[in-house]
Amino acid sequence: MDPALMTATVGVITNPRSGKDIRRLVANAPAPSDTSRIADLRRLLVGAAEGGAERILLARDNQGLIERALAGLDLPIELLDIDATGQSDDTARAAAAMKGNGAQVLAVYGGDGTHRQVARGWRDAPIVAVAGGTNNAYPQLVEPTVAGAAAGLVAGGGAPLSDVVAYQSLVIDIDIEGLPSDIALIDVAVLRGDNGGSPSLWSLDGVDQIFTAVAEPWSIGLSSLAGLVAPTSRTDDRGVLLDLDPAATQQVRAPIAPGRYVTAGLESVSVVESEQSVAVRGPAVFAVDGERAGMVGDGEWASMTIRRNGPRVIDIRRTFSLAVRRGHFYTEITQES
């Protein structure tokens, strides 16, 4: 076996476009600057090395953030030979390449869409999910230094992966006649009579149904609507299906972007069990995790099915607690007489 594949290896993934879509422009949230994103990435890399990573994998981006973040850092960095196109599937290809190059864990810095692309490239990847996007319904807000160190601890053996996975994520599989399947980690919106426009979804115009794998009352995004009427935890093997009708008498008001609330009329609210499919007849457009991603034609059918086989999310607190109990952070200095 290649010795590099046996080395404590952390893959680090970031998306330079995270947190810069129209939802921040129409809401009340500032877009992160390249300077702040680079600083966050540098702290994450330093944390990974300090935590125990002997090898850190990165993929170049088309905006040069990675190269700028590496300036002056003396760390065991390995840049993978992957062409950066600036398209969303850059992230999926990077995740797949990191899996093939021996990464034991990924530290992912981005929003819901970035983490979804990671799952497209490495479906059950063990990840430390760091919020760096707009809604951040999937990842958590955490200091990048600590997140990187947690990833390094797992890769380096300070806290075994089997003991620190908080849960394996639910994934919504979308199967459309004649097209490759797509996935969502948070929610799928079914739009009728959609006229396109921005890839990011920032209103309920045309939204006919919302199918969620995460329904937490404190979330931001379309899933927050489900969370306020039929909350589920991330370990519940079920999702929530909302059928919307602006004229419905039952209504709920929730934030679908930072600082932006909307009111939705609820025609029905249904709990959907794992492995149970929801059928969709076209014409319709799908928006996955907040962004338009595909369509089903007139007269065609698609199905949406929740399955628990997605990324394995690492509990950062548990990781550090276990490493402390194992005495990982102590060193003894032997004094010569």
Helices and strands as residue ranges (DSSP letters): G 3-6, E 9-14, H 22-26, H 34-51, E 55-59, H 65-70, E 77-80, H 89-100, E 105-110, H 112-121, E 126-131, H 144-156, H 161-164, E 165-168, E 171-176, E 182-184, E 187-191, E 207-212, H 223-227, E 238-244, E 251-257, E 260-273, E 277-281, E 284-288, E 291-296, E 301-307, E 312-314, H 316-325
